[in-house]
């Protein structure tokens, strides 16, 4: 490993790391603010889109239960849309903060990693949104001739936002494991041995962020198990790269 690479990995003091972190967070927040402002004026259309999985009917309706609820819903919706819009810049700042800890030849992969981070986040959000109709059907099934589904629009948007963000983050699993394997924090063998434990954890996660409907939970956990298996495959490739980097450093 070159002296320049070594300096880039160890040359920063703790205070400099904190300053770098603060700078990256500020830039990410500025990107989020810009995304928030840019999407706020389109919140009416976005709310219509987010409420489309809701199944309206004589016994189901979304309502505003407080004078300020409509305004708060617009803020929440603009935050979600702004976060998605700003996600490339946010992921870029995150990976740029990690970049000084990488070898010189690894730093060129920051942009591809940012692209994959955004794509995986969007894929998770899209998947969660397509599962929403099943969740809505389950929740609305509790209505009777005497009990109607009159839900708060604010609570509904909060639920949808939480679900989309949760699965957007969870779908980053392959990328996180790949980098953990590249740095030697985990191995493919460890992931294989802990497969059963991982599946239990994934089931618990799905139980926490989905309705208590076994069918819906199975629909959600299956792609996560697939992602875990993909992560093992990526870990094998990362281990080879990690081994090559160590051999080059010792040569």
Steps between C-alpha positions, in 0.01 A plus 500: 500500500632840407599764752234731356232237561624440853491872574146531364388223735679608816600864452182652642472569872187432702404869494551511124272196466233681702536812284473287188190328638340834586574634152350193332188513719448869424531437126257208522250715693532778241425245226199379702378858546527567126310177429237596758441844347501361144235238579280701739310664214412158357380343824136489384595264216736301722231454767260376233764248395576385857132457583430295185559166682223597743178326402220757530140398540182558696674369811849641442614860490803712578425804715664806650452491876667829597513854354875475436507139382475584130800731523702245700421234240640728229819547703542125557435428133748766387758356741459147358506618138789736571697220665455277196589785265810587703604138560781507237662800672444352848652165407787681328582692819482179702737308275735798467531501879597130489732545198810617700499158666522322165802410293577733210379257234174447694412869505416499129202279581328770710279621213389145398430426867288815528304395192441153643403649838233714336374215281472259794325763712249570223452129438415447867258793502332383179465148635345627824257721307384204292432302818289781648173389334529163678558677832207734440271210415596329825448809717172592337367147549425587864211724396145377554152630434533702818872582495650706220858571396532874551874544521700811564677611183799601711527156661468334161777712342721438804448124464577509126808719554635270770444192284665647190802630691540179700512281193713748311760468777463121537563450128847650552596172670706353210705818467566525875606135524723536195695784661507321835656201324744725312628632833506158663222570752294201380570194288287293265551202731364698795196605295433139400523378858268774625246454217229359731552779752485758220169362373353525851619862526349580159169346606502712817572813295213421264269433796585840647448706184206314345147416613458174697406314184708190428440524125627859483800421720598209275474724193735748666752259650560297182689778314700572817611137516596522133699816578679319781598216265622756246700662779680170567594480132626859511692427819693225319600747228588763761722255689702438186546874452591543867759223475649656187522839674680346799745318273576822314549684829749238619689481173 
